Amino acid sequence: GRAHLGALAALLQAANIALIELADVAGLALMRTVCCLANEAADVMTWTGTKPADIDTAMRLGTAYPLGPLAWADAIGPARVAAVLANLQAHYGEVRYRRAPALSILQHGGGSFHG
């Protein structure tokens, strides 16, 4: 509860670590970001024919992320990524959360981007 949050904030402050409290929103911050990146990468793959490994390499080198977006999608599970996006689209009603065709195929048929 709130008491635990206060204790955690004090501990982090003592360690000189900033704490930022986020409101409880659909998709949370990390999952929303990772799933949206994976979805956009899946869209690029679908419409350009670019290989998943090439997309991941470009993103890793261009952003210094530890993994590419499609490798993250594989680690999380394409069905879970699709479910997060469906929840975001239902909650916000925005087309930007629609699932890429490649992601929808993996959601229903199993498999992975790198499998």
Buried (B, 14 or more C-beta within 10 A) or exposed (E): EEEEEEEEBEEEEEEEEEEEEEEEEBBEEEBBEBBBBBBBBBBBBBEEEEEBEBBBEBBBEEEEBEBBBBBBBBBBBBBBBBBBBBBBBEEEEEEEBBBBEBBBBBBEEEEBBBE
